[in-house]
């Protein structure tokens, strides 16, 4: 699943699961775009990388993403990704 959410968090609110969806009417609790289903993790990662254009070494699980988001907030929320990353 690909989830696109509004950046409404901060240092004391970083539960990414609670951020509102960018493409939702606000009434749905579950959101996201199904990219594909795969039996094995390597296949799932390959499909996700080919279909969404992420930076391969920037994948994290949901538990780590919250900590990474806090680092992002504390660093000043760079308004533009580095030139090597998709916008």
PyMOL Python script that loads the backbone (N, CA, C, O; Angstrom):
from pymol import cmd

cmd.read_pdbstr("""\
ATOM      1  N   UNK A   1       0.841  -1.181   0.000  1.00  0.00           N
ATOM      2  CA  UNK A   1       0.000   0.000   0.000  1.00  0.00           C
ATOM      3  C   UNK A   1       0.881   1.239   0.000  1.00  0.00           C
ATOM      4  O   UNK A   1       1.924   1.274   0.653  1.00  0.00           O
ATOM      5  N   UNK A   2       0.454   2.240  -0.731  1.00  0.00           N
ATOM      6  CA  UNK A   2       1.129   3.531  -0.749  1.00  0.00           C
ATOM      7  C   UNK A   2       0.222   4.505  -0.012  1.00  0.00           C
ATOM      8  O   UNK A   2      -0.936   4.689  -0.385  1.00  0.00           O
ATOM      9  N   UNK A   3       0.752   5.126   1.035  1.00  0.00           N
ATOM     10  CA  UNK A   3      -0.011   6.078   1.824  1.00  0.00           C
ATOM     11  C   UNK A   3       0.593   7.461   1.646  1.00  0.00           C
ATOM     12  O   UNK A   3       1.799   7.645   1.816  1.00  0.00           O
ATOM     13  N   UNK A   4      -0.238   8.427   1.305  1.00  0.00           N
ATOM     14  CA  UNK A   4       0.185   9.828   1.203  1.00  0.00           C
ATOM     15  C   UNK A   4      -0.615  10.610   2.221  1.00  0.00           C
ATOM     16  O   UNK A   4      -1.843  10.664   2.150  1.00  0.00           O
ATOM     17  N   UNK A   5       0.082  11.221   3.175  1.00  0.00           N
ATOM     18  CA  UNK A   5      -0.603  11.905   4.264  1.00  0.00           C
ATOM     19  C   UNK A   5      -0.130  13.344   4.389  1.00  0.00           C
ATOM     20  O   UNK A   5       0.971  13.699   3.969  1.00  0.00           O
ATOM     21  N   UNK A   6      -0.988  14.157   4.976  1.00  0.00           N
ATOM     22  CA  UNK A   6      -0.643  15.546   5.262  1.00  0.00           C
ATOM     23  C   UNK A   6       0.365  15.585   6.414  1.00  0.00           C
ATOM     24  O   UNK A   6       0.258  14.801   7.357  1.00  0.00           O
ATOM     25  N   UNK A   7       1.321  16.474   6.343  1.00  0.00           N
ATOM     26  CA  UNK A   7       2.306  16.634   7.403  1.00  0.00           C
ATOM     27  C   UNK A   7       1.724  17.569   8.453  1.00  0.00           C
ATOM     28  O   UNK A   7       1.925  18.782   8.395  1.00  0.00           O
ATOM     29  N   UNK A   8       1.004  17.001   9.408  1.00  0.00           N
ATOM     30  CA  UNK A   8       0.348  17.796  10.445  1.00  0.00           C
ATOM     31  C   UNK A   8       0.987  17.577  11.810  1.00  0.00           C
ATOM     32  O   UNK A   8       0.490  18.079  12.818  1.00  0.00           O
ATOM     33  N   UNK A   9       2.070  16.842  11.848  1.00  0.00           N
ATOM     34  CA  UNK A   9       2.691  16.485  13.116  1.00  0.00           C
ATOM     35  C   UNK A   9       3.697  17.493  13.598  1.00  0.00           C
ATOM     36  O   UNK A   9       3.872  18.570  13.028  1.00  0.00           O
ATOM     37  N   UNK A  10       4.341  17.111  14.653  1.00  0.00           N
ATOM     38  CA  UNK A  10       5.370  17.936  15.260  1.00  0.00           C
ATOM     39  C   UNK A  10       6.129  17.118  16.280  1.00  0.00           C
ATOM     40  O   UNK A  10       6.015  15.893  16.320  1.00  0.00           O
ATOM     41  N   UNK A  11       6.890  17.788  17.087  1.00  0.00           N
ATOM     42  CA  UNK A  11       7.733  17.095  18.054  1.00  0.00           C
ATOM     43  C   UNK A  11       6.913  16.256  19.037  1.00  0.00           C
ATOM     44  O   UNK A  11       7.387  15.221  19.507  1.00  0.00           O
ATOM     45  N   UNK A  12       5.700  16.685  19.350  1.00  0.00           N
ATOM     46  CA  UNK A  12       4.876  15.953  20.317  1.00  0.00           C
ATOM     47  C   UNK A  12       3.741  15.163  19.658  1.00  0.00           C
ATOM     48  O   UNK A  12       2.955  14.515  20.350  1.00  0.00           O
ATOM     49  N   UNK A  13       3.657  15.212  18.353  1.00  0.00           N
ATOM     50  CA  UNK A  13       2.659  14.410  17.629  1.00  0.00           C
ATOM     51  C   UNK A  13       3.317  13.862  16.378  1.00  0.00           C
ATOM     52  O   UNK A  13       3.441  14.557  15.370  1.00  0.00           O
ATOM     53  N   UNK A  14       3.740  12.601  16.455  1.00  0.00           N
ATOM     54  CA  UNK A  14       4.445  11.993  15.332  1.00  0.00           C
ATOM     55  C   UNK A  14       3.911  10.609  14.980  1.00  0.00           C
ATOM     56  O   UNK A  14       4.612   9.795  14.380  1.00  0.00           O
ATOM     57  N   UNK A  15       2.671  10.357  15.359  1.00  0.00           N
ATOM     58  CA  UNK A  15       2.039   9.078  15.025  1.00  0.00           C
ATOM     59  C   UNK A  15       1.551   9.155  13.582  1.00  0.00           C
ATOM     60  O   UNK A  15       0.420   9.566  13.323  1.00  0.00           O
ATOM     61  N   UNK A  16       2.402   8.761  12.657  1.00  0.00           N
ATOM     62  CA  UNK A  16       2.120   8.909  11.230  1.00  0.00           C
ATOM     63  C   UNK A  16       0.810   8.251  10.812  1.00  0.00           C
ATOM     64  O   UNK A  16       0.171   8.692   9.858  1.00  0.00           O
ATOM     65  N   UNK A  17       0.415   7.218  11.508  1.00  0.00           N
ATOM     66  CA  UNK A  17      -0.836   6.523  11.187  1.00  0.00           C
ATOM     67  C   UNK A  17      -2.039   7.437  11.406  1.00  0.00           C
ATOM     68  O   UNK A  17      -3.079   7.251  10.774  1.00  0.00           O
ATOM     69  N   UNK A  18      -1.909   8.403  12.278  1.00  0.00           N
ATOM     70  CA  UNK A  18      -3.004   9.322  12.592  1.00  0.00           C
ATOM     71  C   UNK A  18      -3.067  10.544  11.682  1.00  0.00           C
ATOM     72  O   UNK A  18      -4.035  11.302  11.748  1.00  0.00           O
ATOM     73  N   UNK A  19      -2.063  10.756  10.835  1.00  0.00           N
ATOM     74  CA  UNK A  19      -2.071  11.903   9.932  1.00  0.00           C
ATOM     75  C   UNK A  19      -3.182  11.720   8.899  1.00  0.00           C
ATOM     76  O   UNK A  19      -3.391  10.604   8.424  1.00  0.00           O
ATOM     77  N   UNK A  20      -3.902  12.790   8.539  1.00  0.00           N
ATOM     78  CA  UNK A  20      -4.977  12.667   7.547  1.00  0.00           C
ATOM     79  C   UNK A  20      -4.426  12.424   6.139  1.00  0.00           C
ATOM     80  O   UNK A  20      -3.363  12.927   5.774  1.00  0.00           O
ATOM     81  N   UNK A  21      -5.163  11.655   5.377  1.00  0.00           N
ATOM     82  CA  UNK A  21      -4.766  11.335   3.999  1.00  0.00           C
ATOM     83  C   UNK A  21      -4.838  12.573   3.113  1.00  0.00           C
ATOM     84  O   UNK A  21      -5.695  13.436   3.304  1.00  0.00           O
ATOM     85  N   UNK A  22      -3.939  12.650   2.153  1.00  0.00           N
ATOM     86  CA  UNK A  22      -3.968  13.736   1.181  1.00  0.00           C
ATOM     87  C   UNK A  22      -5.151  13.593   0.226  1.00  0.00           C
ATOM     88  O   UNK A  22      -5.744  14.590  -0.187  1.00  0.00           O
ATOM     89  N   UNK A  23      -5.488  12.372  -0.119  1.00  0.00           N
ATOM     90  CA  UNK A  23      -6.491  12.115  -1.152  1.00  0.00           C
ATOM     91  C   UNK A  23      -7.777  11.519  -0.598  1.00  0.00           C
ATOM     92  O   UNK A  23      -8.424  10.708  -1.260  1.00  0.00           O
ATOM     93  N   UNK A  24      -8.147  11.916   0.606  1.00  0.00           N
ATOM     94  CA  UNK A  24      -9.334  11.350   1.237  1.00  0.00           C
ATOM     95  C   UNK A  24     -10.312  12.456   1.601  1.00  0.00           C
ATOM     96  O   UNK A  24      -9.930  13.616   1.749  1.00  0.00           O
ATOM     97  N   UNK A  25     -11.565  12.086   1.742  1.00  0.00           N
ATOM     98  CA  UNK A  25     -12.566  13.056   2.157  1.00  0.00           C
ATOM     99  C   UNK A  25     -12.586  13.226   3.680  1.00  0.00           C
ATOM    100  O   UNK A  25     -13.424  13.953   4.213  1.00  0.00           O
ATOM    101  N   UNK A  26     -11.675  12.565   4.370  1.00  0.00           N
ATOM    102  CA  UNK A  26     -11.572  12.704   5.812  1.00  0.00           C
ATOM    103  C   UNK A  26     -12.445  11.752   6.595  1.00  0.00           C
ATOM    104  O   UNK A  26     -12.341  11.689   7.820  1.00  0.00           O
ATOM    105  N   UNK A  27     -13.307  11.006   5.919  1.00  0.00           N
ATOM    106  CA  UNK A  27     -14.206  10.110   6.614  1.00  0.00           C
ATOM    107  C   UNK A  27     -13.689   8.683   6.669  1.00  0.00           C
ATOM    108  O   UNK A  27     -14.154   7.894   7.492  1.00  0.00           O
ATOM    109  N   UNK A  28     -12.756   8.341   5.828  1.00  0.00           N
ATOM    110  CA  UNK A  28     -12.222   6.983   5.813  1.00  0.00           C
ATOM    111  C   UNK A  28     -11.089   6.862   6.809  1.00  0.00           C
ATOM    112  O   UNK A  28     -10.209   7.720   6.874  1.00  0.00           O
ATOM    113  N   UNK A  29     -11.117   5.771   7.600  1.00  0.00           N
ATOM    114  CA  UNK A  29     -10.012   5.544   8.514  1.00  0.00           C
ATOM    115  C   UNK A  29      -8.861   4.861   7.800  1.00  0.00           C
ATOM    116  O   UNK A  29      -7.698   5.186   8.040  1.00  0.00           O
ATOM    117  N   UNK A  30      -9.173   3.927   6.933  1.00  0.00           N
ATOM    118  CA  UNK A  30      -8.134   3.239   6.175  1.00  0.00           C
ATOM    119  C   UNK A  30      -8.004   3.925   4.830  1.00  0.00           C
ATOM    120  O   UNK A  30      -8.998   4.189   4.153  1.00  0.00           O
ATOM    121  N   UNK A  31      -6.787   4.206   4.455  1.00  0.00           N
ATOM    122  CA  UNK A  31      -6.578   4.825   3.165  1.00  0.00           C
ATOM    123  C   UNK A  31      -5.296   4.290   2.580  1.00  0.00           C
ATOM    124  O   UNK A  31      -4.499   3.646   3.261  1.00  0.00           O
ATOM    125  N   UNK A  32      -5.115   4.563   1.327  1.00  0.00           N
ATOM    126  CA  UNK A  32      -3.900   4.142   0.642  1.00  0.00           C
ATOM    127  C   UNK A  32      -4.247   3.552  -0.706  1.00  0.00           C
ATOM    128  O   UNK A  32      -5.387   3.176  -0.976  1.00  0.00           O
ATOM    129  N   UNK A  33      -3.245   3.485  -1.529  1.00  0.00           N
ATOM    130  CA  UNK A  33      -3.413   2.932  -2.862  1.00  0.00           C
ATOM    131  C   UNK A  33      -2.681   1.595  -2.910  1.00  0.00           C
ATOM    132  O   UNK A  33      -1.481   1.529  -2.644  1.00  0.00           O
ATOM    133  N   UNK A  34      -3.398   0.542  -3.245  1.00  0.00           N
ATOM    134  CA  UNK A  34      -2.747  -0.753  -3.345  1.00  0.00           C
ATOM    135  C   UNK A  34      -1.863  -0.758  -4.579  1.00  0.00           C
ATOM    136  O   UNK A  34      -2.334  -0.539  -5.695  1.00  0.00           O
ATOM    137  N   UNK A  35      -0.584  -1.008  -4.370  1.00  0.00           N
ATOM    138  CA  UNK A  35       0.382  -1.070  -5.458  1.00  0.00           C
ATOM    139  C   UNK A  35       0.427  -2.490  -6.019  1.00  0.00           C
ATOM    140  O   UNK A  35       0.379  -2.685  -7.233  1.00  0.00           O
ATOM    141  N   UNK A  36       0.519  -3.468  -5.140  1.00  0.00           N
ATOM    142  CA  UNK A  36       0.571  -4.868  -5.557  1.00  0.00           C
ATOM    143  C   UNK A  36       0.566  -5.760  -4.325  1.00  0.00           C
ATOM    144  O   UNK A  36       0.669  -5.285  -3.194  1.00  0.00           O
ATOM    145  N   UNK A  37       0.443  -7.058  -4.564  1.00  0.00           N
ATOM    146  CA  UNK A  37       0.575  -8.052  -3.506  1.00  0.00           C
ATOM    147  C   UNK A  37       1.656  -9.033  -3.938  1.00  0.00           C
ATOM    148  O   UNK A  37       1.763  -9.377  -5.115  1.00  0.00           O
ATOM    149  N   UNK A  38       2.456  -9.477  -2.974  1.00  0.00           N
ATOM    150  CA  UNK A  38       3.535 -10.419  -3.272  1.00  0.00           C
ATOM    151  C   UNK A  38       3.666 -11.397  -2.117  1.00  0.00           C
ATOM    152  O   UNK A  38       3.353 -11.075  -0.971  1.00  0.00           O
ATOM    153  N   UNK A  39       4.132 -12.590  -2.435  1.00  0.00           N
ATOM    154  CA  UNK A  39       4.311 -13.622  -1.413  1.00  0.00           C
ATOM    155  C   UNK A  39       5.575 -13.400  -0.590  1.00  0.00           C
ATOM    156  O   UNK A  39       5.581 -13.663   0.612  1.00  0.00           O
ATOM    157  N   UNK A  40       6.638 -12.922  -1.217  1.00  0.00           N
ATOM    158  CA  UNK A  40       7.937 -12.802  -0.556  1.00  0.00           C
ATOM    159  C   UNK A  40       8.345 -11.331  -0.446  1.00  0.00           C
ATOM    160  O   UNK A  40       8.010 -10.524  -1.313  1.00  0.00           O
ATOM    161  N   UNK A  41       9.070 -10.987   0.623  1.00  0.00           N
ATOM    162  CA  UNK A  41       9.501  -9.611   0.861  1.00  0.00           C
ATOM    163  C   UNK A  41      10.336  -9.034  -0.283  1.00  0.00           C
ATOM    164  O   UNK A  41      10.070  -7.906  -0.697  1.00  0.00           O
ATOM    165  N   UNK A  42      11.331  -9.750  -0.815  1.00  0.00           N
ATOM    166  CA  UNK A  42      12.120  -9.160  -1.918  1.00  0.00           C
ATOM    167  C   UNK A  42      11.263  -8.793  -3.130  1.00  0.00           C
ATOM    168  O   UNK A  42      11.498  -7.767  -3.769  1.00  0.00           O
ATOM    169  N   UNK A  43      10.287  -9.615  -3.444  1.00  0.00           N
ATOM    170  CA  UNK A  43       9.403  -9.315  -4.572  1.00  0.00           C
ATOM    171  C   UNK A  43       8.549  -8.083  -4.273  1.00  0.00           C
ATOM    172  O   UNK A  43       8.338  -7.241  -5.145  1.00  0.00           O
ATOM    173  N   UNK A  44       8.067  -7.985  -3.051  1.00  0.00           N
ATOM    174  CA  UNK A  44       7.259  -6.827  -2.669  1.00  0.00           C
ATOM    175  C   UNK A  44       8.081  -5.539  -2.759  1.00  0.00           C
ATOM    176  O   UNK A  44       7.595  -4.520  -3.248  1.00  0.00           O
ATOM    177  N   UNK A  45       9.309  -5.590  -2.292  1.00  0.00           N
ATOM    178  CA  UNK A  45      10.166  -4.404  -2.339  1.00  0.00           C
ATOM    179  C   UNK A  45      10.475  -4.009  -3.782  1.00  0.00           C
ATOM    180  O   UNK A  45      10.477  -2.823  -4.112  1.00  0.00           O
ATOM    181  N   UNK A  46      10.732  -4.986  -4.635  1.00  0.00           N
ATOM    182  CA  UNK A  46      11.033  -4.696  -6.046  1.00  0.00           C
ATOM    183  C   UNK A  46       9.828  -4.054  -6.725  1.00  0.00           C
ATOM    184  O   UNK A  46       9.978  -3.095  -7.482  1.00  0.00           O
ATOM    185  N   UNK A  47       8.652  -4.572  -6.459  1.00  0.00           N
ATOM    186  CA  UNK A  47       7.436  -4.018  -7.051  1.00  0.00           C
ATOM    187  C   UNK A  47       7.208  -2.593  -6.549  1.00  0.00           C
ATOM    188  O   UNK A  47       6.897  -1.698  -7.334  1.00  0.00           O
ATOM    189  N   UNK A  48       7.363  -2.388  -5.247  1.00  0.00           N
ATOM    190  CA  UNK A  48       7.157  -1.060  -4.668  1.00  0.00           C
ATOM    191  C   UNK A  48       8.160  -0.054  -5.228  1.00  0.00           C
ATOM    192  O   UNK A  48       7.796   1.075  -5.557  1.00  0.00           O
ATOM    193  N   UNK A  49       9.423  -0.469  -5.335  1.00  0.00           N
ATOM    194  CA  UNK A  49      10.445   0.435  -5.862  1.00  0.00           C
ATOM    195  C   UNK A  49      10.183   0.786  -7.321  1.00  0.00           C
ATOM    196  O   UNK A  49      10.373   1.933  -7.727  1.00  0.00           O
ATOM    197  N   UNK A  50       9.751  -0.188  -8.109  1.00  0.00           N
ATOM    198  CA  UNK A  50       9.483   0.069  -9.528  1.00  0.00           C
ATOM    199  C   UNK A  50       8.229   0.930  -9.707  1.00  0.00           C
ATOM    200  O   UNK A  50       8.160   1.741 -10.631  1.00  0.00           O
ATOM    201  N   UNK A  51       7.243   0.754  -8.827  1.00  0.00           N
ATOM    202  CA  UNK A  51       5.973   1.438  -9.000  1.00  0.00           C
ATOM    203  C   UNK A  51       5.846   2.788  -8.345  1.00  0.00           C
ATOM    204  O   UNK A  51       4.962   3.563  -8.710  1.00  0.00           O
ATOM    205  N   UNK A  52       6.713   3.102  -7.376  1.00  0.00           N
ATOM    206  CA  UNK A  52       6.537   4.359  -6.651  1.00  0.00           C
ATOM    207  C   UNK A  52       7.741   5.284  -6.714  1.00  0.00           C
ATOM    208  O   UNK A  52       7.632   6.447  -6.325  1.00  0.00           O
ATOM    209  N   UNK A  53       8.873   4.813  -7.185  1.00  0.00           N
ATOM    210  CA  UNK A  53      10.052   5.651  -7.354  1.00  0.00           C
ATOM    211  C   UNK A  53      10.740   6.112  -6.087  1.00  0.00           C
ATOM    212  O   UNK A  53      11.265   7.225  -6.063  1.00  0.00           O
ATOM    213  N   UNK A  54      10.766   5.307  -5.025  1.00  0.00           N
ATOM    214  CA  UNK A  54      11.435   5.751  -3.805  1.00  0.00           C
ATOM    215  C   UNK A  54      12.954   5.591  -3.889  1.00  0.00           C
ATOM    216  O   UNK A  54      13.484   5.004  -4.833  1.00  0.00           O
ATOM    217  N   UNK A  55      13.621   6.115  -2.900  1.00  0.00           N
ATOM    218  CA  UNK A  55      15.058   5.898  -2.766  1.00  0.00           C
ATOM    219  C   UNK A  55      15.215   4.567  -2.019  1.00  0.00           C
ATOM    220  O   UNK A  55      14.792   4.464  -0.868  1.00  0.00           O
ATOM    221  N   UNK A  56      15.812   3.550  -2.646  1.00  0.00           N
ATOM    222  CA  UNK A  56      15.846   2.202  -2.064  1.00  0.00           C
ATOM    223  C   UNK A  56      16.426   2.105  -0.655  1.00  0.00           C
ATOM    224  O   UNK A  56      15.949   1.286   0.130  1.00  0.00           O
ATOM    225  N   UNK A  57      17.423   2.897  -0.304  1.00  0.00           N
ATOM    226  CA  UNK A  57      18.002   2.773   1.031  1.00  0.00           C
ATOM    227  C   UNK A  57      17.272   3.609   2.081  1.00  0.00           C
ATOM    228  O   UNK A  57      17.780   3.780   3.189  1.00  0.00           O
ATOM    229  N   UNK A  58      16.091   4.130   1.751  1.00  0.00           N
ATOM    230  CA  UNK A  58      15.325   4.954   2.688  1.00  0.00           C
ATOM    231  C   UNK A  58      14.071   4.259   3.205  1.00  0.00           C
ATOM    232  O   UNK A  58      13.260   4.891   3.882  1.00  0.00           O
ATOM    233  N   UNK A  59      13.894   2.976   2.904  1.00  0.00           N
ATOM    234  CA  UNK A  59      12.729   2.229   3.386  1.00  0.00           C
ATOM    235  C   UNK A  59      12.868   1.988   4.886  1.00  0.00           C
ATOM    236  O   UNK A  59      13.950   1.648   5.365  1.00  0.00           O
ATOM    237  N   UNK A  60      11.778   2.162   5.626  1.00  0.00           N
ATOM    238  CA  UNK A  60      11.751   1.831   7.054  1.00  0.00           C
ATOM    239  C   UNK A  60      10.389   1.227   7.380  1.00  0.00           C
ATOM    240  O   UNK A  60       9.422   1.419   6.642  1.00  0.00           O
ATOM    241  N   UNK A  61      10.321   0.495   8.492  1.00  0.00           N
ATOM    242  CA  UNK A  61       9.013  -0.017   8.894  1.00  0.00           C
ATOM    243  C   UNK A  61       8.284   1.055   9.699  1.00  0.00           C
ATOM    244  O   UNK A  61       8.868   2.082  10.044  1.00  0.00           O
ATOM    245  N   UNK A  62       7.027   0.820   9.995  1.00  0.00           N
ATOM    246  CA  UNK A  62       6.207   1.841  10.654  1.00  0.00           C
ATOM    247  C   UNK A  62       6.777   2.257  12.003  1.00  0.00           C
ATOM    248  O   UNK A  62       6.714   3.435  12.353  1.00  0.00           O
ATOM    249  N   UNK A  63       7.328   1.327  12.765  1.00  0.00           N
ATOM    250  CA  UNK A  63       7.882   1.662  14.071  1.00  0.00           C
ATOM    251  C   UNK A  63       9.067   2.592  13.989  1.00  0.00           C
ATOM    252  O   UNK A  63       9.228   3.461  14.846  1.00  0.00           O
ATOM    253  N   UNK A  64       9.898   2.433  12.985  1.00  0.00           N
ATOM    254  CA  UNK A  64      11.079   3.277  12.807  1.00  0.00           C
ATOM    255  C   UNK A  64      10.689   4.611  12.168  1.00  0.00           C
ATOM    256  O   UNK A  64      11.317   5.631  12.452  1.00  0.00           O
ATOM    257  N   UNK A  65       9.691   4.621  11.334  1.00  0.00           N
ATOM    258  CA  UNK A  65       9.285   5.841  10.633  1.00  0.00           C
ATOM    259  C   UNK A  65       8.932   6.954  11.613  1.00  0.00           C
ATOM    260  O   UNK A  65       9.204   8.122  11.332  1.00  0.00           O
ATOM    261  N   UNK A  66       8.342   6.627  12.743  1.00  0.00           N
ATOM    262  CA  UNK A  66       7.976   7.648  13.724  1.00  0.00           C
ATOM    263  C   UNK A  66       9.229   8.351  14.247  1.00  0.00           C
ATOM    264  O   UNK A  66       9.243   9.573  14.398  1.00  0.00           O
ATOM    265  N   UNK A  67      10.276   7.580  14.522  1.00  0.00           N
ATOM    266  CA  UNK A  67      11.531   8.173  14.997  1.00  0.00           C
ATOM    267  C   UNK A  67      12.190   8.995  13.899  1.00  0.00           C
ATOM    268  O   UNK A  67      12.723  10.074  14.161  1.00  0.00           O
ATOM    269  N   UNK A  68      12.157   8.488  12.665  1.00  0.00           N
ATOM    270  CA  UNK A  68      12.717   9.236  11.542  1.00  0.00           C
ATOM    271  C   UNK A  68      11.960  10.543  11.332  1.00  0.00           C
ATOM    272  O   UNK A  68      12.565  11.566  11.012  1.00  0.00           O
ATOM    273  N   UNK A  69      10.640  10.513  11.510  1.00  0.00           N
ATOM    274  CA  UNK A  69       9.846  11.727  11.371  1.00  0.00           C
ATOM    275  C   UNK A  69      10.254  12.762  12.426  1.00  0.00           C
ATOM    276  O   UNK A  69      10.356  13.950  12.121  1.00  0.00           O
ATOM    277  N   UNK A  70      10.486  12.315  13.663  1.00  0.00           N
ATOM    278  CA  UNK A  70      10.916  13.238  14.710  1.00  0.00           C
ATOM    279  C   UNK A  70      12.255  13.871  14.328  1.00  0.00           C
ATOM    280  O   UNK A  70      12.441  15.073  14.520  1.00  0.00           O
ATOM    281  N   UNK A  71      13.185  13.088  13.793  1.00  0.00           N
ATOM    282  CA  UNK A  71      14.460  13.643  13.326  1.00  0.00           C
ATOM    283  C   UNK A  71      14.223  14.688  12.243  1.00  0.00           C
ATOM    284  O   UNK A  71      14.863  15.740  12.238  1.00  0.00           O
ATOM    285  N   UNK A  72      13.305  14.397  11.328  1.00  0.00           N
ATOM    286  CA  UNK A  72      12.941  15.316  10.245  1.00  0.00           C
ATOM    287  C   UNK A  72      12.406  16.640  10.811  1.00  0.00           C
ATOM    288  O   UNK A  72      12.800  17.716  10.360  1.00  0.00           O
ATOM    289  N   UNK A  73      11.514  16.555  11.792  1.00  0.00           N
ATOM    290  CA  UNK A  73      10.938  17.750  12.418  1.00  0.00           C
ATOM    291  C   UNK A  73      12.029  18.553  13.115  1.00  0.00           C
ATOM    292  O   UNK A  73      12.109  19.771  12.952  1.00  0.00           O
ATOM    293  N   UNK A  74      12.855  17.886  13.878  1.00  0.00           N
ATOM    294  CA  UNK A  74      13.908  18.576  14.627  1.00  0.00           C
ATOM    295  C   UNK A  74      14.957  19.199  13.706  1.00  0.00           C
ATOM    296  O   UNK A  74      15.601  20.182  14.074  1.00  0.00           O
ATOM    297  N   UNK A  75      15.131  18.634  12.515  1.00  0.00           N
ATOM    298  CA  UNK A  75      16.104  19.175  11.559  1.00  0.00           C
ATOM    299  C   UNK A  75      15.562  20.385  10.811  1.00  0.00           C
ATOM    300  O   UNK A  75      16.296  21.027  10.059  1.00  0.00           O
ATOM    301  N   UNK A  76      14.297  20.701  11.007  1.00  0.00           N
ATOM    302  CA  UNK A  76      13.736  21.899  10.390  1.00  0.00           C
ATOM    303  C   UNK A  76      12.890  21.638   9.169  1.00  0.00           C
ATOM    304  O   UNK A  76      12.620  22.569   8.410  1.00  0.00           O
ATOM    305  N   UNK A  77      12.457  20.399   8.944  1.00  0.00           N
ATOM    306  CA  UNK A  77      11.555  20.071   7.834  1.00  0.00           C
ATOM    307  C   UNK A  77      12.029  20.650   6.522  1.00  0.00           C
ATOM    308  O   UNK A  77      11.445  21.614   6.027  1.00  0.00           O
ATOM    309  N   UNK A  78      13.051  20.097   5.962  1.00  0.00           N
ATOM    310  CA  UNK A  78      13.563  20.558   4.676  1.00  0.00           C
ATOM    311  C   UNK A  78      12.414  20.650   3.679  1.00  0.00           C
ATOM    312  O   UNK A  78      11.728  19.654   3.447  1.00  0.00           O
ATOM    313  N   UNK A  79      12.182  21.833   3.076  1.00  0.00           N
ATOM    314  CA  UNK A  79      11.044  21.987   2.171  1.00  0.00           C
ATOM    315  C   UNK A  79      11.230  21.272   0.836  1.00  0.00           C
ATOM    316  O   UNK A  79      10.261  21.040   0.113  1.00  0.00           O
ATOM    317  N   UNK A  80      12.462  20.927   0.510  1.00  0.00           N
ATOM    318  CA  UNK A  80      12.721  20.279  -0.767  1.00  0.00           C
ATOM    319  C   UNK A  80      13.613  19.067  -0.549  1.00  0.00           C
ATOM    320  O   UNK A  80      14.621  19.166   0.152  1.00  0.00           O
ATOM    321  N   UNK A  81      13.264  17.925  -1.135  1.00  0.00           N
ATOM    322  CA  UNK A  81      14.137  16.745  -1.003  1.00  0.00           C
ATOM    323  C   UNK A  81      15.438  16.978  -1.746  1.00  0.00           C
ATOM    324  O   UNK A  81      15.486  17.779  -2.680  1.00  0.00           O
ATOM    325  N   UNK A  82      16.498  16.282  -1.340  1.00  0.00           N
ATOM    326  CA  UNK A  82      17.751  16.388  -2.085  1.00  0.00           C
ATOM    327  C   UNK A  82      17.544  16.028  -3.547  1.00  0.00           C
ATOM    328  O   UNK A  82      16.602  15.303  -3.870  1.00  0.00           O
ATOM    329  N   UNK A  83      18.396  16.512  -4.436  1.00  0.00           N
ATOM    330  CA  UNK A  83      18.239  16.308  -5.867  1.00  0.00           C
ATOM    331  C   UNK A  83      18.203  14.841  -6.259  1.00  0.00           C
ATOM    332  O   UNK A  83      17.698  14.515  -7.333  1.00  0.00           O
ATOM    333  N   UNK A  84      18.726  13.937  -5.420  1.00  0.00           N
ATOM    334  CA  UNK A  84      18.747  12.520  -5.753  1.00  0.00           C
ATOM    335  C   UNK A  84      17.440  11.818  -5.401  1.00  0.00           C
ATOM    336  O   UNK A  84      17.249  10.655  -5.754  1.00  0.00           O
ATOM    337  N   UNK A  85      16.542  12.510  -4.712  1.00  0.00           N
ATOM    338  CA  UNK A  85      15.289  11.896  -4.313  1.00  0.00           C
ATOM    339  C   UNK A  85      14.130  12.445  -5.160  1.00  0.00           C
ATOM    340  O   UNK A  85      14.154  13.603  -5.578  1.00  0.00           O
ATOM    341  N   UNK A  86      13.111  11.596  -5.409  1.00  0.00           N
ATOM    342  CA  UNK A  86      11.940  12.094  -6.141  1.00  0.00           C
ATOM    343  C   UNK A  86      11.179  13.090  -5.282  1.00  0.00           C
ATOM    344  O   UNK A  86      11.193  12.991  -4.055  1.00  0.00           O
ATOM    345  N   UNK A  87      10.531  14.030  -5.902  1.00  0.00           N
ATOM    346  CA  UNK A  87       9.765  15.015  -5.140  1.00  0.00           C
ATOM    347  C   UNK A  87       8.362  14.541  -4.894  1.00  0.00           C
ATOM    348  O   UNK A  87       7.573  15.247  -4.265  1.00  0.00           O
TER     349      UNK A  87
END
""", "prot")
cmd.dss("prot")
cmd.show_as("cartoon", "prot")
cmd.util.cbc("prot")
cmd.orient("prot")
